[in-house]
Amino acid sequence: MLADGSVYNAFDEKAREVYFQQAYNGLFKYGIDAWWCDSSEPYDANWEGEKEPEKESRIEKSIAEYKKYIDDSKINLFSFYHAKGIYENQRKISDKRVCNLTRSGFAGQHQFGTITWSGDVSASWNTLEKQVYMLQNYISCGEAYWNSDIGAFFVRKGMPWFWNGEYDKGVEDDAYKELYTRWLQFAAFTPLMRSHGTDTPREIWNFGEPGSKYFEAIKAAIELRYRLVPFFYSVAAGVTFRGIMPVKPLAMAYPHDKIWMSAAVDTEAEKNAAFREYMYGDQLLICPVTESAAALNGAMTMRVYLPEGLWYDFYTYDCYEGGRIITIDVTMDHIPVFAKAGAIIPTVEVMQYVDEKKDAPYEILVFAGADGVFELYDDAGDGYEYENGAYSLIKLQYNEQSGEVSAMQLEDEKIAHEYSVKIIN
């Protein structure tokens, strides 16, 4: 056990089995779908006081506490073995896929069905911007699945130093509604979209009546996420079968693009804006809005960088020549998202939950201007039979010269959806 008397020795296989047996008896046998393994650090000695400790002293104190119980070389490994125990023991007794939301991570941990989040952050625009960088940095380290508490965990300001939100009125404050909406629109393009926190409600009806600005913007982002489930699921299959990362910082996706040359931009701020942008899959360029309308002086426009090539506004289908910075509207309905020429994006009708209509047809959006390819994946949605080849994989190819889309069935378990094609040019 560690200092608080309740943390087990995750490095011991027998201890992991005992832990899981307790979790099974208390939760899993009653039919839960997923785990939330909070505080998988497993111990932090610095959650006290009204003033935030200096970062160095806080780290030193935590490490000193760990070292009483764990060898230095294992301090960061606890969450890895904790997740390993849950994954391996669940798979011994169940075919249900392991899904484990865990606050700490380590290299290679996502092989155990983990999704790591950024912890109990506080509500501010500065924090939202940091989440965008955190997403890119974390996934660039080879860990595929990351998310954040939409709208931040702490919304108000409290006595402990870590309770440091900027919105004491919560959802009664339009300024917070705006921050929450922009955060949720960003989260729609992260591996997991999840609203969570304390201080104030998060349900959509707390942000206005149907037809009102924030309500409709939140609804649109949620519905877009559901429409894009076939796209996100296919990208996730690429993680499993090909080891790709779902998110790439723009600098990694286009390392030789001229934006990284100082002469190509007017100001350092514009280059920083490009650093905030990222690719989801190889198809979509995501440009999160990390400033309030007030900070934008009410202009509701935003300068974004498009890498070289042709790019389509994902909402209006307006086409832009890349290799330059453009100014685009940032109305409350959405954040800027662009599809590159040749992008093939599978979509489905909006549902109330993912498999509400298991055989719903797909609409394949094809953005003309360049050849394109996309591997459309589908399987049973749960279980591990996909490991034995029980899945559908269709290679969709667009030929710009002929203007035609072809489909090659790579794997077929008779679960492929019917689909139609919409070419955008």
C-alpha positions, -999 to 999 in steps of 0.1 A, spaced: 0 0 0 10 36 -5 7 65 19 -31 69 20 -36 33 29 -59 24 0 -37 20 -30 -26 -16 -40 6 -28 -55 -2 -27 -92 33 -41 -100 23 -75 -85 2 -98 -108 -17 -113 -78 -25 -79 -65 -39 -69 -98 -61 -100 -98 -74 -92 -63 -81 -56 -74 -100 -67 -104 -120 -93 -85 -132 -65 -61 -140 -44 -91 -159 -73 -107 -179 -80 -76 -188 -44 -69 -194 -32 -105 -187 -53 -135 -210 -82 -128 -239 -57 -127 -233 -48 -164 -212 -17 -165 -198 -8 -199 -166 10 -190 -142 20 -162 -132 54 -149 -99 49 -131 -94 83 -115 -62 92 -95 -41 65 -112 -10 85 -103 -16 69 -76 -7 94 -49 -3 132 -49 9 147 -16 1 183 -27 -37 188 -26 -37 212 3 -33 248 11 -48 280 -3 -18 289 -24 -4 268 -52 30 254 -43 59 262 -66 60 236 -93 95 223 -84 87 219 -48 54 202 -55 72 176 -78 99 171 -52 74 165 -25 54 140 -45 85 121 -57 97 119 -21 65 104 -10 65 79 -39 100 68 -31 90 56 3 71 28 -15 82 26 -51 116 24 -67 125 55 -87 124 37 -120 87 27 -114 72 59 -103 57 68 -137 48 31 -145 20 27 -119 -8 37 -143 5 14 -170 4 -17 -147 -29 -6 -132 -45 -4 -167 -28 -37 -177 -44 -55 -147 -79 -43 -156 -75 -51 -193 -60 -86 -189 -84 -97 -162 -115 -84 -179 -105 -102 -211 -102 -134 -191 -139 -134 -182 -156 -113 -208 -156 -105 -246 -168 -69 -239 -142 -44 -251 -122 -28 -223 -127 10 -221 -108 27 -193 -108 65 -187 -76 70 -167 -61 102 -154 -25 91 -159 -7 75 -188 25 60 -199 40 51 -233 22 21 -248 -7 23 -223 -34 27 -249 -29 -10 -259 -50 -17 -227 -80 2 -239 -72 34 -220 -82 70 -227 -63 96 -208 -76 131 -199 -60 163 -188 -72 163 -152 -92 187 -132 -85 219 -151 -101 253 -144 -123 273 -167 -106 301 -187 -98 308 -223 -61 304 -215 -68 269 -202 -88 260 -233 -59 270 -255 -36 248 -235 -59 219 -241 -54 222 -278 -16 221 -274 -19 193 -249 -39 171 -273 -12 175 -299 17 170 -276 2 139 -259 -7 121 -291 26 130 -307 42 109 -280 25 79 -295 -5 77 -272 -36 77 -294 -65 85 -271 -68 118 -252 -96 141 -240 -105 169 -216 -133 179 -194 -155 200 -217 -159 234 -201 -133 225 -174 -138 207 -142 -136 237 -119 -157 266 -132 -158 289 -101 -131 302 -78 -128 284 -45 -106 283 -14 -81 256 -24 -55 268 -48 -65 243 -76 -102 255 -75 -94 284 -99 -122 289 -125 -131 324 -137 -169 321 -138 -186 323 -104 -221 324 -120 -215 292 -140 -242 287 -167 -259 318 -155 -231 337 -172 -231 342 -210 -193 345 -209 -191 309 -195 -217 297 -221 -194 310 -248 -163 293 -234 -182 260 -229 -195 261 -265 -161 267 -280 -146 240 -258 -173 215 -269 -168 224 -306 -130 216 -302 -138 184 -282 -160 172 -311 -127 167 -329 -108 149 -302 -107 111 -298 -132 112 -270 -159 139 -266 -169 141 -229 -185 168 -208 -177 166 -171 -171 188 -141 -183 203 -109 -197 238 -99 -224 241 -126 -246 220 -147 -235 208 -182 -267 195 -198 -276 213 -231 -309 227 -217 -289 248 -192 -274 268 -220 -307 283 -233 -339 274 -250 -341 256 -284 -335 282 -310 -311 302 -288 -275 309 -298 -256 286 -274 -282 258 -274 -282 255 -311 -244 257 -314 -240 229 -288 -266 208 -305 -249 213 -339 -216 201 -325 -230 170 -308 -250 161 -340 -219 166 -361 -200 142 -339 -226 116 -345 -227 122 -382 -189 117 -383 -189 84 -363 -180 63 -394 -150 86 -400 -138 86 -364 -143 48 -361 -123 42 -393 -95 64 -381 -95 45 -348 -92 13 -368 -61 27 -384 -47 31 -348 -53 -5 -341 -43 -21 -374 -16 3 -387 -3 22 -357 -12 56 -370 -20 85 -346 -55 100 -351 -43 136 -346 -12 153 -361 0 188 -353 2 208 -385 39 210 -382 41 172 -383 16 167 -410 32 194 -432 68 197 -419 81 213 -451 53 238 -455 64 274 -459 45 286 -428 74 274 -407 97 299 -425 94 332 -407 93 352 -439 60 335 -448 40 352 -421 33 387 -411 35 383 -373 46 357 -348 10 355 -337 0 341 -371 26 314 -368 13 306 -333 -22 303 -348 -8 276 -372 7 258 -342 -28 255 -327 -42 239 -358 -40 201 -363 -51 174 -387 -76 147 -377 -68 117 -398 -52 128 -431 -84 145 -442 -96 173 -418 -78 204 -407 -92 216 -373 -88 252 -362 -101 256 -326 -114 290 -315 -95 298 -283 -105 335 -279 -137 350 -268 -157 373 -290 -147 402 -267 -110 393 -272 -116 394 -310 -132 429 -305 -165 416 -317 -151 410 -352 -160 373 -351 -133 366 -377 -102 346 -374 -70 342 -394 -61 306 -401 -34 290 -421 -41 266 -449 -12 244 -460 -4 242 -497 -30 227 -519 -68 231 -522 -90 232 -491 -128 232 -486 -147 248 -458 -163 217 -443 -196 236 -437 -201 258 -467 -179 238 -493 -163 271 -503 -129 263 -518 -96 280 -510 -61 279 -524 -37 270 -496 -2 280 -488 -15 312 -472 -33 327 -443 -70 335 -448 -96 354 -427 -127 334 -420 -159 340 -401 -161 324 -367 -198 326 -359 -210 307 -329 -224 278 -349 -190 261 -354 -152 264 -354 -134 265 -387 -128 230 -402 -114 223 -436 -113 192 -458 -83 189 -481 -88 182 -518 -90 144 -522 -105 139 -487 -131 111 -485 -153 115 -454 -179 88 -445 -209 102 -427 -242 88 -413 -275 103 -402 -277 118 -367 -286 93 -340 -294 95 -303 -268 69 -295 -242 53 -317 -259 20 -327 -295 33 -326 -299 24 -363 -273 -4 -370 -279 -6 -407 -282 32 -414 -267 40 -449 -236 61 -452 -232 92 -473 -196 94 -485 -184 130 -490 -157 133 -516 -138 166 -519 -126 170 -555 -93 186 -566 -69 157 -560 -68 119 -560 -79 105 -527 -81 72 -507 -98 62 -475 -102 28 -458 -138 26 -444 -139 2 -415 -168 -14 -396 -173 -42 -372 -198 -55 -346 -192 -25 -324 -181 -45 -293 -162 -77 -286 -129 -89 -300 -139 -109 -330 -122 -83 -351 -89 -97 -340 -99 -129 -359 -109 -109 -391 -145 -103 -383 -148 -68 -398 -156 -50 -430 -128 -30 -447 -135 -11 -479 -108 8 -498 -125 39 -513 -105 56 -540 -113 89 -559 -97 95 -593 -96 132 -600 -91 128 -637 -121 106 -642 -141 121 -614 -151 86 -603 -151 68 -569 -142 31 -568 -146 7 -539 -125 -24 -532 -137 -48 -505 -106 -58 -486 -124 -77 -458 -161 -85 -457 -180 -100 -428 -214 -90 -444 -217 -60 -420 -209 -33 -445 -235 -5 -448 -251 6 -480 -237 40 -490 -241 68 -515 -214 92 -528 -215 130 -529 -187 146 -549 -180 182 -538 -163 205 -563 
